[in-house]
């Protein structure tokens, strides 16, 4: 199976790019973030015509997440149960695995940006991360095969940052944020990307300004975490930078995990 996550920064703008990418990269489940459209505007027919099922959770102007999949999702849940939130940030579903016996629980998330340390939005991010962790812990107790993927808006460490000195303690790079990321891993999850040898300065996001992509001034903030049950099956995890070269690209690139 193949799983991918991609913050597409407006599905309205980049639907043709997503469909083209899926045609060239027929993954089993693709988690999308920042749809930036309401549910009634979601282009379900376009994905159906491309041979995919879709579950979505939209919001006007901001946020919005979706799961695009080869087979239908079951037990779909939107946002974090028990955590009051008016933002559309999380969508989860269960999918059959190729053996026909097992299933995999997929959680796609658009983690809060946090704006800057000390702000109200940063406090919201800290509370949201705690709520997510409590829920993921419960999900893992009933789903030994679990994938948590999306735009985390957090770097693991300095290797995920183009200039760790200049960006030290800035948003995405604070110790508070990284604590919560490590706490997710401590539940029994693994950073799929780092299960494999990777080139230095491997990033998944580059600012549109100052030729960030051309100069490789980026961050790795899009992650795929997998449970102990899936770790032995992981055979590759890569960042596909090719869509970042498109005309009018998203500022993020897809991250792709291969199992088996």
Phi, psi and omega in degrees: 000154175234138179234145179217153174230143184204119169277110188263357171051056178103104177289330177301316181286321193248017177305313179301325179291321178295315180295320177296318180295318178296323178297325180269343183223077186287077180284163179279322178219128176241122175266126179250146175231161181055057175297320179059043175208159178279164185303322183290345179263359183292132185277063184301320183297325180297321179286324176300315180295334178273000177091022183238151170267162180213142168233136185217161182212094190262176180198139182296130172075317187237164169056212182094131183223158179207156171240118177255127190215156177290320179246157184295145173277145173239164180052050182286132178232138180246131186065186187264113178303134179087354179244111182292123184204131177261011177259145180267095190238340188224138171218136182227153179201162180250138184230147177288142175267163186303332182287350179076354182256324185254163175233163175232132177269125181245126175244119176254130185223146170248095185291147179302147178289312178096347177061286178200149179304137179092350181275165175299323180292329177291319177298318175302318179299316180297316179293321179297316179298322177294316178298319177298313183299317179299320180288318179298322177303315179292320179297321181292334179291334179249353180227089181296336176258104186223138175238124176245108186221154178157194175271104184278340185055033178215138171265149177287316186194189185296335179294343181266010188231133183292327178222084185295337178286309182294328185260008180304129177067011174274171183302142186083346187234013182279156177295326180298314179295315182294330175301313181294326177293317177295326179294325174296314179300323182294344176291346184115029179251162184224137175288104186300325183298320183271007169287347184232153177295133183231153176297149175296156180054051175267113184239161179241353180221140177221135179298143175295333186278157172057033179053044185304317182289314181300324181269001182053045174263086187226187176223150169260101182236359177255120189230155170236113175257137182232152184281169178304325182294333182263340185306316180296341182271346184293128181240345178193151172209123187223158169259122180267100184279351186301321180294339180290346178270356180295161168289134184053058182280164163293157176279356177251157174246152177293147170246132189235127178250134175247128174251132178090000000 
